[in-house]
Amino acid sequence: MSNPYKDASEELKKIAVHLPEKDCDQVFCKLHDFLTSDDDDKLGHNCIACNLNDSVEKIYIFCKNAKHQTGPTDNNMEYNFTLYILLCYLLVEKLHTVFKLIGITWDYAEDNWSVLIEIRKWANFIKHPKGFLFSHHPEYVFQNSKQINQHNNYQIIDYNFVTKFYTREDEGKYKQIIKEIGNKDNLLVILPGPKRISEELVIVCKKFVSAIELNPHFQDILKKHTTIEDY
């Protein structure tokens, strides 16, 4: 069986390592080119590129090393996905922090970079279990898995379910989710494939860099707060 994290690592490798001869480079390094001083006599250094690259590299290293059939729990799929999506979420939070500073709205991200929203909602599902905590030994499969057809009598928890109940705090939804899945032992969680999430995340990272490169206003804001002159 193919290791989905190995496939994801091949996508992330394109932006997480510095191998020019293999058309691989750390995606955010380009930010250094236009977030340092215009003064040739000064040697500036901007922290944004390093901090964002660090998050991408962590995701890549995890995917490269993840073992498909081994782990500290019986349900290795849940264990691996938890680590993967939370590492992705840390990158999303860093990007969102930059968005707030330079004025990119979350609505824009939702319309144009929807994978960031998807990552955040799955992370919320893990961080805030709500009624899911009261279920008994749920099973996990990836999207498009043939195993889904083997669970005809199971109640499905997928992205639609996560979007409905894990977007924001709501006392009514909190009670409703307990009624729907509390004390159930026939739950099937359909997880997004790491390869697909990684592919879309790579695209967003590249587009984010392009957005900064093409907008002098964004550059001025970031230079003010994130660049050390005379480094």
N, C-alpha and C positions, 0 to 999 in steps of 0.2 A: 504493500500500500504506500502510495506517495506520502511523504511528510509535508503537510501544508505549510509548516513554518520554514522548511528548507526552500520551498517555492517562494515564500514571502521574502526570504533573505536575498534571493536572487534579484528581486525587484528593488529592495532597499539598498543593495550593494551599489546600484547606479548613482546614488546620491550620498552614501554614507562613508565611502572610502576614497582615498586619493590615489588613483591609478590612471594617470593621463593616457598611458599607452593602451589602456583597455577601455577608454571612453568613460571612466568613472571618476567622479570628483565629489567632494563634500559640497552639497548644494548651497549652503549658506555662506561659504567662503567668499562668494562674489560680493556680498554685502560690504566687505572690507574696502572694495574698490570705490564705492561712492558714499561711504559713511565715515570717511576720514577727512582730514583738513585739506582744503584746496591750496594751502600754503606749502610749497615745495620744501621750505626750510624746516618744516615741522614733521615729525614722524608720529602720526596719531595711531591709535588702536581703538577699535570699536568692539564692545563686548557681545553684541547681539549675535553675531555670526558664531562665535565660540559656544555660547549658551544653547543656541538652537541646534547646532551640529552635535553637541553633546547628547541631546535627547534622541536625535535620529540614530546616532551610533549605538546607543543603549538598546533601541528596538532591534537594530540590525544584529547586534551581538547575541541578543536573546534568541532571535529566530534562527540564526546560524547554529546555535548550540542546542536548541530544543530537541529533545528526543521524543519521537512519536509514540513509542510504546513503553516508556519507562518514566517513573516519577515517584514522588513521595506519597501519592494517594492512589487509591484504586481507580479513581476516575481521572485519568491523566488529561483528558480533554478539558475538563473544567479547570484543572490546575494550570495548564499551559495558557489557556485563553485568558484566565484571570491576570496572569503576569503580562501577557502580550497587550491586552486592551488597556491596562493601567499604565503601562509604559507609553503607549500611544496617547493616552489621556494627558500625561504630563507634558508632552509636546504641544498638544492642543491648548492647554492652559497657558503655556508660554506664548504661543501665537496670539491667544486671546488678550493677554496682557499688552502685547504690542498693538493689537487692534484698538484697544481702548485708548492708548496713548495717542495714536496718530489719527483716529477718527474713522476707522473701518467698522461699520455696524455689524452686529450679530445677524441682523436680517440679511445683509449682503452676503455674509458667509453662508447662511442657510440656503440662499438662492443660488450661489455660485460654487461653494466649496462644501457641499452637503456631507461629505464624509467626516468632516470635523464635528458636525452635529451628531452624526451616527455614533462616532466614537464616544462622545460625551454622554450620550444616553445609555449606551451599554455600560459605561463606567459607573453611571448612576445606579444602574440595576445591580451592579456588584457592590457598590459602596453602601447603598441604602436598601437592604433586602426587603423591607416591608413585609407583606404577606407571604412572600416567597420563602421566608425563614420557617414558616409553619408547614411546609410541604415535606414529603417523605421520599428521599432518594430519587430526585429527578434524574432523567437521562439527558444526554447531550449529543447532538449531531451538528454537522455543518450544513449550510445551505447547499442544495443540489445533491445531497447525499442520497444514495439509493436506500440507506437505512431508514429514511423517513417513512417509506412505504410499509415498513415492518411495525409501525406504531399506529395502526389505524384507530385504536380505541383510546389514544392518549390525548390529553388536553395540551394544546400547542401554546408555547410561549415563544414568540418571535419578535421581530422588530416592531411590528404594528402594536403588539401587546406592550412592549417596553415604552414605545412612544406615548401610548395612552395613559400608562400608570406611573411612569418614571421621569416625566419631564419636569415637574415641579411639585412642591409639597401641597397636598390637598387632603384635608381630613376625610372628606367624603370618599375620595378614591382610595384612601388608605383602608377604610373599612370595607369598601367594595372588593378590593383585591384579596382581603382575608377571606371573604365569603366565597370568592371564585376559586382560590387555589389552596386555602388553608386546609391542612389535614388530608391532602390528596396524595396518592402514591402513583399516579399515572400521568405525570407531567413530562413533556418532551420540550427541551429548550433547543431551538434552532438558531445556531450561532452564525454570524457572518464569517465567510472564509477569510483567513489571514492574507492570502495572496491577493484577493480582490481589494481588501481594505488597504493593503500596502501599495498596490498599484495606484489607487486613487490618492493616497497620501503623498506619494512621490509627485504626482501631477500638481497637487495643491502647493507643495513646498516650492516647486519651480515657479508657479504662477505668483506666489507671494513675493519671491525675490524680484520677479519682473515688475510687479506692482510698485515696489519700493524704488527700483531702478528708474522707472518712468515718471516718478512723481517727486519733483524737487521739494514740495511742501513736506511730504513724509520724511524726506532725507534731512531737512532742516530740523524737524522735531527730534528725530532720533540722534542726530549729531549732538544736539544740545544736552541730551540726557544720558547718552551711552558711549561717548567717545572721549578717550583720554588723549590730550594733546601732549606732544613731547614725550612720547611713551618710552 
